[in-house]
Amino acid sequence: MLIQTMEWIKEKLQNGQKEHDEYQWLKNLLEADAISEKKRKMREGERYYQCEQDVVYKDFRVKAVSETYHREDGTEDDGIVQFSNPNRSNHHCVNPFHHILVAQKAAYLVGREPNITVKGAMEEEELKQYEAMLLEVADERFNRVLHDWVIGASNKGIEYLHIYYDEDGRLCYCIVPAEQIIPIFENQNNEELQEVIRYYNITVLENGKEEERLVVERWSKENVTYYQQDRRGAFKKMEGDNNPFPHWLDVTLVDEKPTKVLEHGWGRVPFIPLRNNSREITDLELIKGLVDAYDLLSSEGTNNLLDLVELYWVIEGYGGEAANAIAKKLQVNKAVHINDPSGKVEAKQITLPVEGRLQWMKMLRKDIFHFGMGVDTDSEELGKAPSGVSLKFQYAMFHLKINGIVPEVKRAIKEFFRYVTEDRNRKLGTDFNWKKIEISLNLSSIQDDKETTEIIALSKGMVSEKTLLGRHPFVDDVNAEMEQILTERRLGLQKEEEKK
């Protein structure tokens, strides 16, 4: 559910509202959000990424068949009944196309750490120190969180990073699942958050029994208010003097006792959204029908093969016991002698339409990667012409998908470092400007390294050295490489001076 600031919402959010109305509004809001179509698609995208696809819940032993039944007035009618065959195989083939496509996308975007640079860092020592500080934060943990952030956005259409301080006053961050979030934006452009309502379950012990209860956090630009659900399902504010609670506290200690406490807020809601695209469409929505069809065909074909009787006997002119006896003799002796001239024993073989099924599944697989805008690494075409132009053509659809999220990733990373900058400025007394931060992603793709390095060599003098290093296939960290080049140049100059 997406809430925008209409007049009736503003009226409900103002401080003068009655407590009872506020709690009832909150309860209605959470109930509506939990069953909303947007949240259903979020859960569905996450479920398919975890390979819990619809085919897992289908029982192939049950078939819907048409059956004629008699009414009390003596007339007949046809109806659909569920026919169950316990002897039927019930194997489920889960084909994790969605997982593969999302993993492929995340690895391409943020498989390598992004390049964080500051304008003017090459000329000014202070800005160079600022850049070094940012690079310390952009470590392996940050890249792991960034990777999960992209996966969450791909599965759900949007994912959130939460900024907070721990008990020791250290700036921390974590992913908060979008299923738990109701965003309230300043305007219909969805640019700036006015509030975030987060809700999640906790387990409480009451009367010796464990029960699930909802906890609600209502984040504004300056503080957070906590609510808890009671055993009847109603909400009320948690008891305590500090509710609402500020984003963080500055506490002055004298002899390990607090003597001064200052409340602080960020001036904005400390949640950073990462959108999968401008419409917040999940990657699953494009291919779900095709994946379900592929799963059904694969599972049905497997169950048919498992249940296949390679050879069966048609025995005519005998009773049930006589037919069973003949079948036993056929199994043991591979032959049988019969005296009844009207009797007949005939062997028949079953063949399955495998070729047609395989062709259909091949077409579905092609459509999944096409409409999912991914790269099928098993494609026969991928390795035929490995030139740079050919590879770019085969990656064309994939790049279209990536281009939709690249600006969102850069914006989200820059917003994260805005919090980092403000934190360091306050603690160190510096005055760094986060707007000077530049983000470039180290995209990972199959390329013709020889062709790329030749283009880089020809571009020297026309493009900056830093830009060329960012494109070089052997360089993972542009800033570290620049430092190494400068160090080697200084050592070279020193050796030349010594020779003179």
C-alpha positions in Angstrom: 0.0 0.0 0.0 1.3 3.5 -0.9 -0.1 6.5 1.0 0.2 10.0 -0.4 -0.5 13.1 1.5 -4.2 13.9 0.8 -6.2 16.1 3.1 -7.9 13.3 5.0 -4.5 11.6 5.8 -3.0 14.9 7.0 -6.0 15.4 9.3 -5.5 11.9 10.8 -1.7 12.5 11.3 -2.0 15.8 13.1 -1.2 16.0 16.8 -4.7 17.1 17.9 -6.4 13.8 16.8 -8.1 11.7 19.5 -6.2 8.8 20.8 -9.0 6.3 20.1 -9.4 7.5 16.5 -5.6 7.3 16.0 -5.5 3.7 17.2 -8.5 2.6 15.1 -7.1 4.4 12.0 -3.8 2.6 12.5 -5.5 -0.8 12.9 -7.6 -0.3 9.7 -4.5 0.8 7.8 -2.4 -2.2 8.8 -5.3 -4.6 8.0 -5.7 -3.1 4.5 -2.0 -3.1 3.8 -1.5 -6.7 4.8 -4.0 -7.9 2.1 -3.1 -5.3 -0.5 -2.2 -6.4 -4.0 1.2 -4.7 -3.8 2.1 -6.7 -0.7 0.8 -9.9 -2.2 3.2 -9.4 -5.2 6.1 -8.6 -2.8 5.5 -11.9 -0.9 5.1 -13.8 -4.2 8.4 -12.4 -5.6 10.3 -13.3 -2.4 8.7 -16.8 -2.4 9.7 -17.5 -6.0 13.3 -16.3 -5.3 13.3 -18.9 -2.4 12.1 -21.5 -5.0 8.7 -21.9 -3.3 6.8 -21.8 -6.6 3.1 -22.5 -7.2 3.8 -25.9 -8.6 5.1 -27.0 -5.2 1.5 -26.8 -3.9 -0.2 -28.6 -6.7 -1.3 -32.2 -6.1 -0.8 -34.2 -9.4 -2.7 -37.1 -7.9 -5.9 -35.1 -8.1 -7.7 -34.4 -11.4 -10.8 -32.4 -12.1 -13.1 -34.6 -14.2 -16.6 -34.0 -15.6 -19.2 -36.4 -14.2 -23.0 -36.8 -14.8 -25.1 -36.8 -11.7 -28.9 -37.3 -11.2 -31.1 -34.7 -9.6 -34.0 -35.5 -7.2 -36.5 -34.6 -9.9 -35.0 -37.3 -12.2 -33.1 -35.0 -14.6 -29.4 -35.2 -15.3 -26.7 -32.6 -15.2 -22.9 -32.5 -15.6 -20.5 -31.2 -12.9 -16.9 -31.1 -12.1 -15.6 -33.4 -9.4 -12.2 -34.0 -8.0 -10.9 -37.5 -8.8 -8.0 -38.7 -6.6 -5.6 -41.5 -7.6 -3.2 -42.3 -4.7 -1.1 -44.5 -7.0 -0.2 -41.5 -9.3 3.3 -40.0 -8.9 3.3 -36.5 -7.3 6.8 -35.2 -8.2 7.3 -31.5 -8.4 9.9 -30.0 -10.7 10.9 -26.5 -9.6 12.7 -24.5 -12.2 14.3 -21.5 -10.5 14.3 -19.1 -13.5 13.3 -16.1 -11.3 16.2 -16.8 -8.9 18.7 -17.1 -11.7 17.6 -13.9 -13.4 17.6 -11.9 -10.1 21.0 -13.3 -9.1 22.4 -12.6 -12.6 21.1 -9.0 -12.3 22.5 -8.4 -8.8 25.9 -9.9 -9.7 26.1 -7.7 -12.8 25.2 -4.5 -10.9 27.0 -4.9 -7.5 29.0 -8.1 -7.7 32.1 -5.8 -7.5 32.3 -2.9 -5.1 31.1 0.4 -6.6 33.6 3.3 -7.1 33.1 6.1 -4.6 34.9 9.3 -5.6 34.8 12.9 -4.5 35.0 15.8 -6.9 38.3 17.7 -6.5 40.0 14.9 -4.4 42.9 14.8 -6.8 43.7 18.5 -6.2 42.7 19.1 -2.5 44.1 17.1 0.4 41.1 17.7 2.6 38.8 16.2 -0.1 41.2 13.4 -0.5 40.8 12.6 3.2 37.0 12.8 2.8 37.2 10.3 -0.1 39.4 7.9 2.0 36.9 8.1 4.8 34.0 7.1 2.5 36.1 4.2 1.1 36.6 2.9 4.6 32.8 2.7 5.0 32.3 1.1 1.5 33.8 -2.2 2.7 32.9 -5.8 2.1 30.0 -5.6 4.5 28.5 -2.6 2.8 28.8 -4.4 -0.6 27.0 -7.5 0.9 24.2 -5.4 2.2 24.0 -3.6 -1.2 23.8 -6.9 -2.9 20.8 -8.0 -0.7 19.3 -4.5 -1.2 19.2 -5.0 -5.0 17.9 -8.5 -4.7 15.1 -7.3 -2.4 14.1 -4.5 -4.8 14.1 -7.0 -7.7 11.8 -9.4 -5.9 9.4 -6.8 -4.4 9.7 -3.7 -6.6 11.2 -1.7 -3.7 13.4 -2.4 -0.7 14.4 -0.2 2.3 17.7 0.5 4.1 17.3 1.8 7.7 19.9 4.1 9.3 20.2 4.0 13.1 22.6 4.4 16.0 23.5 1.5 18.3 24.0 1.7 22.1 27.6 2.7 21.6 26.7 5.6 19.3 28.0 4.0 16.2 26.2 4.6 12.9 24.6 1.4 11.7 22.5 0.3 8.8 20.4 -2.8 7.9 17.8 -3.9 5.4 14.2 -3.6 6.5 11.9 -5.9 4.4 9.5 -3.8 2.3 6.6 -6.1 3.4 6.9 -4.4 6.8 6.8 -0.8 5.5 4.0 1.6 4.7 5.6 4.7 3.1 3.9 8.1 3.3 5.3 10.6 0.8 5.4 14.3 0.7 3.7 14.5 -2.7 2.5 12.4 -5.6 6.0 12.3 -7.1 7.1 10.0 -4.3 10.3 11.9 -3.9 10.6 12.5 -0.1 9.2 10.4 2.7 7.1 12.3 5.2 6.5 9.2 7.5 7.2 5.5 7.5 5.0 3.1 9.4 6.7 -0.2 10.1 5.0 -3.2 11.5 6.2 -6.7 12.4 5.4 -9.7 14.7 7.0 -10.4 18.0 6.4 -13.3 20.4 5.2 -12.4 23.9 4.6 -14.6 26.9 1.2 -14.1 28.5 -0.4 -16.3 31.1 2.2 -18.9 30.4 1.5 -19.0 26.7 3.5 -17.7 23.7 1.4 -15.4 21.5 2.2 -13.5 18.3 1.6 -9.7 18.6 2.2 -6.8 16.2 4.6 -4.0 17.0 4.3 -0.8 15.1 6.9 1.9 14.7 5.7 5.2 13.3 8.8 7.2 12.0 8.6 10.9 11.4 11.4 13.3 10.4 12.3 13.9 14.0 11.2 10.9 16.1 9.6 7.5 16.3 6.5 6.4 18.2 6.0 2.8 19.3 2.7 1.0 19.5 1.9 -2.6 20.5 -1.1 -4.8 19.9 -3.0 -6.2 22.9 -4.5 -9.7 23.1 -7.8 -8.4 21.7 -6.1 -7.0 18.6 -6.3 -3.3 19.5 -3.3 -1.0 19.4 -2.0 1.4 22.1 1.2 3.4 22.6 3.9 1.5 24.5 4.2 2.8 28.0 7.3 4.9 28.9 8.4 8.5 29.3 10.3 8.6 25.9 7.5 7.7 23.5 7.8 9.2 20.9 11.6 8.7 21.1 14.1 10.9 19.2 16.2 9.4 16.4 19.2 9.5 18.7 20.4 11.0 22.0 23.6 12.8 22.8 24.4 12.0 26.4 27.1 13.8 28.4 28.6 11.6 31.2 30.3 12.8 34.4 31.7 10.1 36.6 29.8 7.6 34.4 26.5 9.4 35.2 24.4 11.2 32.6 24.4 14.9 33.3 23.1 16.3 30.0 20.9 14.7 27.4 20.1 16.2 24.0 17.5 14.9 21.6 18.3 14.8 17.9 16.5 14.0 14.7 17.9 13.7 11.1 15.3 16.1 9.7 14.2 13.3 7.4 12.9 9.8 7.8 15.9 7.5 8.2 14.8 5.0 5.6 16.3 4.9 2.1 14.1 3.3 -0.6 15.7 1.5 -3.5 13.2 1.2 -6.4 13.5 -1.6 -8.9 12.2 0.8 -11.6 10.1 4.0 -11.7 6.8 1.9 -11.4 8.1 -0.4 -8.7 7.3 -3.5 -10.8 8.9 -6.7 -9.6 11.0 -8.8 -11.9 8.7 -11.8 -11.4 5.6 -10.1 -12.8 7.1 -10.2 -16.3 7.6 -14.0 -16.4 5.4 -15.6 -13.7 2.9 -17.1 -16.2 5.7 -18.6 -18.3 7.6 -20.0 -15.3 4.4 -21.6 -14.0 3.7 -23.2 -17.4 7.3 -24.5 -17.6 7.0 -26.0 -14.1 3.7 -27.7 -14.9 5.0 -29.2 -18.2 8.2 -30.4 -16.6 6.3 -31.9 -13.6 3.6 -33.6 -15.6 6.2 -35.0 -18.0 8.2 -36.4 -15.1 5.2 -38.0 -13.4 4.1 -39.6 -16.7 7.6 -41.1 -17.1 7.6 -42.3 -13.5 4.2 -44.0 -13.9 5.0 -45.3 -17.4 4.3 -49.1 -17.9 6.7 -50.0 -20.7 4.7 -53.1 -21.7 1.3 -54.2 -20.7 -0.8 -57.2 -21.7 -4.3 -57.4 -23.2 -5.8 -60.8 -22.2 -9.1 -61.6 -23.8 -11.5 -64.5 -23.2 -10.6 -65.3 -19.6 -12.0 -64.5 -16.2 -10.1 -62.3 -13.7 -8.3 -65.1 -12.0 -7.4 -66.8 -15.2 -6.0 -63.5 -16.6 -3.9 -63.0 -13.5 -2.5 -66.5 -13.8 -1.6 -65.9 -17.4 0.1 -62.7 -16.5 2.2 -64.5 -13.8 3.3 -67.2 -16.3 4.3 -64.5 -18.7 6.4 -62.8 -16.0 8.1 -66.1 -15.0 8.3 -68.1 -18.2 8.1 -65.4 -20.8 5.5 -67.6 -22.6 2.1 -69.2 -21.9 0.0 -72.1 -23.4 -3.7 -71.5 -23.8 -6.4 -74.0 -25.1 -9.3 -71.6 -25.5 -9.6 -70.8 -29.2 -11.5 -67.5 -28.4 -8.7 -66.4 -26.0 -6.1 -63.8 -27.0 -2.9 -62.5 -25.4 -1.4 -59.4 -26.9 1.5 -57.2 -25.8 1.2 -53.4 -26.2 3.7 -50.6 -25.6 3.1 -47.0 -24.5 4.9 -44.1 -26.1 4.8 -40.6 -24.8 4.8 -37.4 -27.0 8.3 -36.4 -25.6 9.5 -34.5 -28.7 6.5 -32.1 -28.8 6.8 -31.4 -25.1 10.5 -30.7 -25.3 9.9 -28.2 -28.2 7.3 -26.4 -26.2 9.5 -26.2 -23.1 12.3 -24.9 -25.3 10.1 -22.1 -26.5 9.0 -21.3 -23.0 12.6 -21.1 -21.8 13.4 -18.7 -24.6 10.4 -16.5 -23.8 11.3 -16.5 -20.1 14.8 -15.1 -20.7 13.5 -12.8 -23.4 10.6 -11.2 -21.4 12.7 -11.5 -18.2 15.3 -9.5 -20.1 18.1 -11.8 -19.0 21.0 -13.7 -20.6 20.6 -17.4 -21.2 24.1 -18.7 -20.7 23.0 -22.1 -22.1 22.0 -20.5 -25.4 23.7 -22.0 -28.5 24.1 -18.5 -29.9 26.1 -17.1 -27.0 29.6 -18.5 -27.8 29.4 -18.4 -31.6 30.7 -14.9 -32.2 32.5 -13.6 -29.1 33.3 -10.2 -30.5 32.5 -7.1 -28.5 29.7 -6.0 -30.9 28.1 -9.5 -30.9 28.2 -9.7 -27.1 26.6 -6.3 -26.8 23.8 -7.4 -29.1 23.2 -10.5 -27.1 23.2 -8.4 -23.9 20.9 -5.8 -25.4 17.7 -6.7 -23.5 19.6 -7.3 -20.3 21.1 -3.8 -20.5 17.7 -2.3 -21.0 16.6 -3.8 -17.7 19.8 -2.8 -15.9 19.5 0.8 -17.2 16.2 1.1 -15.4 17.7 0.4 -12.0 21.2 1.9 -12.3 20.1 5.5 -11.6 18.1 4.2 -8.6 21.1 2.3 -7.2 23.4 5.4 -7.6 20.8 7.7 -5.9 20.3 5.2 -3.0 24.1 4.8 -2.4 24.6 8.6 -2.5 21.8 9.1 0.0 23.4 6.5 2.3 26.7 8.4 2.2 24.8 11.6 3.0 24.0 10.1 6.4 27.6 8.9 6.7 28.9 12.4 5.9 26.6 14.1 8.4 27.6 11.7 11.1 31.3 12.2 10.6 30.9 16.0 10.3 29.2 16.1 13.7 31.7 13.8 15.4 34.9 15.2 13.8 33.9 18.8 13.4 34.5 18.7 9.7 32.4 20.4 7.0 32.4 17.8 4.1 29.8 18.3 1.4 28.0 15.1 0.4 26.9 16.6 -2.9 30.5 16.3 -4.1 30.2 12.5 -4.0 30.2 10.6 -7.3 29.0 7.0 -7.7 30.0 4.7 -10.5 29.1 1.0 -10.6 31.6 -1.7 -11.5 29.3 -3.6 -13.9 30.3 -7.2 -14.5 29.7 -8.7 -17.9 31.2 -11.0 -20.4 33.3 -8.9 -22.8 36.1 -9.2 -25.3 39.0 -8.1 -23.0 41.5 -7.7 -25.9 39.1 -5.5 -27.8 38.3 -3.4 -24.6 42.0 -2.9 -23.8 42.7 -1.8 -27.4 40.0 0.8 -27.2 41.3 2.0 -23.8 44.8 2.4 -25.3 43.5 4.4 -28.3 41.5 6.6 -25.9 44.5 7.9 -23.9 44.8 11.6 -24.1 41.1 12.0 -25.0 39.6 10.6 -21.8 40.8 11.0 -18.2 43.1 8.3 -16.8 40.6 7.6 -14.0 37.8 7.0 -16.4 39.9 4.6 -18.5 40.9 2.7 -15.4 37.3 2.3 -14.4 36.7 0.5 -17.8 39.8 -1.7 -17.7 38.9 -5.4 -17.2 41.8 -6.0 -14.8 40.9 -3.1 -12.4 38.4 -3.7 -9.6 39.2 -0.7 -7.3 39.9 2.5 -9.3 41.0 4.5 -6.4 43.5 1.9 -5.2 44.8 1.5 -8.7 45.3 5.3 -9.0 47.2 5.3 -5.7 49.4 2.4 -6.9 50.2 4.2 -10.2 51.1 7.4 -8.5 53.3 5.5 -6.0 55.1 3.7 -8.9 55.6 7.0 -10.7 57.1 8.6 -7.6 59.5 5.6 -7.2 60.4 5.9 -10.9 61.2 9.6 -10.5 63.3 8.9 -7.4 65.4 6.3 -9.2 66.0 8.6 -12.1 67.1 11.3 -9.7 69.5 8.9 -8.0 71.0 7.9 -11.4 71.7 11.6 -12.2 
